[in-house]
Amino acid sequence: MRSGRRHTERHRIGHLGWLRAAVLGANDGIVSTASLIVGMAAAHTSLRGLVVAGSAGLVAGAMSMAAGEYVSVHSQADGEEADLARERMELEQEPEAELRELTGIYVERGLDVALARQVAQKLMSHDALGAHARDELGISEKFAARPGQAAAASAASFAVGAVLPLAVTIAVGNGHVIPWVAATSIAFLAVLGSIAARVGGAPVFMGTWRVTVWGTVAMAATAGIGALFGVAP
């Protein structure tokens, strides 16, 4: 005899929105702050100057990430709301046409016409706007754009990422800032890439490889610029 309990599954796609914002923020925090510190250290900047620059970069970067993510996701949310408003109006003015449209969607997915119409009628009688939002527009409450959440996740994760190379700079002091910051930042990026890959279900090696390679390139580029335009100690 079968159990009456509902079968539930957990899928990673439900985490991808906040995961993207968090990983992007932390990655940018590590790369931009480490690159800034390495570049200025190559230009023979004092420890105080490195700490000030790193701290300013942390605050500015976190605010920039929050603002950029908020505007981007808010634009998506505005577009979704406009589509829902239009769909709501069409449901009020042409319900039969909307029924045919939803029926056609289910026919394309493999149902015969009679069953597709029956399903469409049932779903529209329960929640017409929700059915069209989900199956016609691809919008669902679970995956709806949330600007505030994305902005907060990006700012917080950027700050956490930026703190790491800044803390290493303070701990190392005046000696060997460049190799220490570069090495530890690459290690931080490798850990971040590995965690993101595991949570997202992607190959760990490729996730780690991507972030470490581009982080290394960024630090090398800024170190070169700092050495080129820096002043003698």
C-alpha positions in Angstrom: 0.0 0.0 0.0 1.4 3.4 -1.0 2.0 6.0 1.6 -0.2 9.1 1.5 2.8 11.4 2.1 3.7 13.8 -0.6 6.9 13.2 -2.5 9.1 16.3 -2.3 12.4 17.0 -4.1 15.0 19.8 -3.6 16.5 21.3 -6.6 19.4 23.7 -6.8 17.7 26.1 -9.1 15.8 27.6 -6.2 19.1 28.9 -4.8 20.6 30.3 -8.0 19.3 33.8 -7.6 20.9 34.6 -4.3 23.9 32.4 -5.0 24.7 34.4 -8.1 24.6 37.7 -6.3 26.6 36.3 -3.3 29.3 34.7 -5.4 29.6 37.7 -7.7 29.9 40.0 -4.7 32.5 38.0 -2.8 34.5 37.3 -5.9 34.5 41.1 -6.8 35.4 41.9 -3.2 38.4 39.7 -3.2 39.7 40.5 -6.7 39.1 44.2 -6.7 40.5 44.9 -3.2 43.5 42.5 -3.6 44.3 44.0 -7.0 44.0 47.5 -5.5 46.4 46.7 -2.6 48.8 44.8 -4.8 48.9 47.6 -7.4 49.5 50.2 -4.8 52.1 48.1 -3.0 53.9 47.7 -6.3 54.0 51.5 -6.4 55.7 51.6 -3.0 52.7 52.9 -1.1 53.1 52.9 2.7 51.2 50.4 4.9 48.9 53.2 6.1 48.2 54.1 2.5 47.4 50.5 1.6 45.0 50.1 4.6 43.2 53.4 3.7 43.0 52.5 0.1 41.7 49.0 0.8 39.2 50.3 3.3 37.9 52.9 0.9 37.7 50.3 -1.8 35.7 48.0 0.4 33.1 50.7 1.2 32.9 52.1 -2.3 32.7 48.6 -3.9 30.0 47.4 -1.5 27.9 50.4 -2.2 28.5 50.1 -5.9 27.6 46.4 -6.0 24.4 47.1 -4.0 23.3 50.0 -6.2 24.1 48.1 -9.4 22.3 45.0 -8.4 19.3 46.9 -7.1 18.9 48.8 -10.3 19.4 45.7 -12.5 17.0 43.5 -10.6 14.5 46.3 -10.1 14.4 46.8 -13.9 13.7 43.1 -14.2 10.9 43.4 -11.6 9.4 46.4 -13.3 9.3 44.4 -16.6 7.6 41.5 -14.9 5.0 43.8 -13.3 4.3 45.5 -16.6 3.8 42.1 -18.3 1.5 41.0 -15.4 -0.6 44.2 -15.7 -1.0 43.6 -19.4 -2.0 40.0 -18.8 -4.5 41.0 -16.2 -6.1 43.5 -18.6 -6.3 40.9 -21.3 -7.9 38.3 -19.0 -10.6 40.9 -18.1 -11.2 42.0 -21.7 -10.7 38.7 -23.7 -11.0 35.7 -21.4 -11.9 33.3 -24.2 -8.9 34.3 -26.3 -6.6 33.9 -23.2 -8.2 30.4 -22.7 -7.3 29.5 -26.3 -3.8 30.8 -25.8 -3.2 28.8 -22.7 -4.7 25.7 -24.4 -2.3 26.2 -27.2 0.6 26.3 -24.8 -0.4 22.9 -23.3 -0.9 21.4 -26.8 2.6 22.4 -27.7 3.8 20.6 -24.6 2.2 17.3 -25.7 -1.4 17.3 -24.5 -4.2 16.6 -26.9 -6.6 19.5 -27.6 -9.5 18.3 -25.4 -7.3 17.6 -22.4 -5.3 20.8 -22.9 -8.5 22.9 -22.9 -9.7 21.0 -19.8 -6.5 21.7 -18.0 -6.5 25.3 -19.0 -10.1 25.8 -17.9 -9.3 24.2 -14.5 -6.2 26.3 -13.9 -7.9 29.5 -15.0 -10.8 28.9 -12.7 -8.4 28.5 -9.8 -5.9 31.3 -10.6 -6.1 32.7 -14.2 -3.3 35.3 -13.8 -1.0 32.8 -12.0 -1.5 30.2 -14.7 -0.7 32.7 -17.5 2.2 34.2 -15.5 3.8 30.8 -15.0 3.1 29.1 -18.3 3.0 32.0 -20.8 5.4 34.5 -19.3 7.6 32.2 -17.2 7.1 34.2 -14.1 6.5 32.5 -10.7 6.4 33.8 -7.2 9.3 31.5 -6.2 11.7 33.0 -8.8 10.3 36.5 -8.9 12.9 39.3 -8.9 13.7 40.7 -5.5 15.8 43.9 -5.8 16.3 44.5 -2.0 17.4 40.9 -1.4 19.8 40.9 -4.3 21.3 44.3 -3.3 21.9 43.3 0.3 23.4 39.9 -0.7 25.8 41.6 -3.1 26.9 44.4 -0.7 27.4 42.0 2.2 29.3 39.4 0.2 31.5 42.1 -1.4 32.4 43.4 2.0 33.2 39.9 3.3 35.4 39.2 0.3 37.1 42.6 0.5 37.9 42.1 4.2 40.0 39.1 3.5 42.9 40.7 1.6 42.7 43.8 3.8 43.1 41.7 6.9 46.1 39.9 5.4 47.7 43.3 4.6 47.3 44.5 8.1 48.6 41.2 9.5 51.7 41.1 7.2 52.6 44.7 7.8 55.3 46.4 5.7 57.0 43.2 4.7 56.1 41.1 1.6 52.6 42.5 1.1 52.4 41.6 -2.6 53.2 37.8 -2.3 51.1 37.3 0.8 48.1 39.2 -0.5 48.3 37.5 -3.9 48.8 34.0 -2.6 46.0 34.2 0.0 43.6 35.9 -2.3 44.1 33.1 -4.9 43.5 30.6 -2.1 40.3 32.5 -1.1 39.1 32.5 -4.7 39.7 28.8 -5.0 37.7 28.1 -1.9 34.9 30.4 -3.1 34.8 28.8 -6.6 34.7 25.3 -5.1 31.8 26.2 -2.7 29.8 27.9 -5.5 30.3 24.9 -7.8 29.2 22.5 -5.2 26.1 24.5 -4.3 25.2 25.0 -7.9 25.9 21.4 -8.9 28.7 22.3 -11.4 32.1 20.6 -11.8 34.3 21.8 -8.9 37.5 21.9 -10.9 36.0 24.3 -13.5 34.4 26.5 -10.9 37.6 26.8 -9.1 39.7 27.3 -12.2 37.6 30.1 -13.6 37.8 32.4 -10.5 41.4 31.8 -9.7 42.7 32.4 -13.2 40.8 35.7 -13.7 41.7 36.8 -10.2 45.4 36.1 -10.9 45.2 38.0 -14.2 43.6 41.0 -12.5 46.2 41.2 -9.7 49.1 40.8 -12.2 47.7 43.6 -14.3 47.4 46.0 -11.5 50.8 45.1 -10.1 52.3 45.9 -13.4 50.6 49.3 -13.6 51.6 50.1 -10.1 55.2 49.2 -10.8 55.1 51.2 -14.1 53.7 54.4 -12.7 54.8 54.1 -9.0 57.3 56.3 -7.2 60.5 55.3 -5.6 60.2 54.6 -1.8 
